[in-house]
Amino acid sequence: MPPSHRVVVNIPASRRIEIDLPRTLPEGPAEVVIVPQQRTAQFSRGAGMDAGHVWISEDFDAPLPDELLADFEGSR
C-alpha cells in the first residue's frame, strides 16, 4: 500500500480550496476524501476549579517498585 498523506484545510464559504500537495506524493491517480472534523464542546476552565475534588498521594513522584517497572519495560 502506498503511503498516504493527510492535509488539513479550512473550507471557506465559497467551498473552494487550493491545496499544495507534498512533493513526496507520487504523480498519478489518487482518491481525495473530505471528512469534516468533529467540533468539540467549548468550555472554559479556571485555575483551582477542581480544588477539593482531587487528591494526590505524597509519594506520587517516588520511583516505581521493581516488579511494576519490569512490567512497563517488558523485562519480565
CYANA upper distance limits for C-alpha pairs under 8 A (distance plus 0.5 A):
  5 HIS  CA     22 PRO  CA      8.49
  5 HIS  CA     25 LEU  CA      7.99
  7 VAL  CA     21 LEU  CA      8.50
  9 VAL  CA     17 ILE  CA      8.32
 11 ILE  CA     15 ARG  CA      6.29
 11 ILE  CA     16 ARG  CA      7.54
 11 ILE  CA     17 ILE  CA      7.17
 12 PRO  CA     16 ARG  CA      7.28
 12 PRO  CA     17 ILE  CA      8.08
 21 LEU  CA     25 LEU  CA      7.54
 45 ARG  CA     49 MET  CA      7.37
 50 ASP  CA     54 VAL  CA      6.99
 56 ILE  CA     60 PHE  CA      7.20
 64 LEU  CA     68 LEU  CA      6.91
 64 LEU  CA     69 LEU  CA      6.34
 65 PRO  CA     69 LEU  CA      6.63
 66 ASP  CA     70 ALA  CA      6.54
 67 GLU  CA     71 ASP  CA      7.02
 68 LEU  CA     72 PHE  CA      7.08
 69 LEU  CA     73 GLU  CA      6.72
 70 ALA  CA     74 GLY  CA      6.32
 70 ALA  CA     75 SER  CA      5.66
 70 ALA  CA     76 ARG  CA      6.22
 71 ASP  CA     75 SER  CA      7.07
 71 ASP  CA     76 ARG  CA      6.65
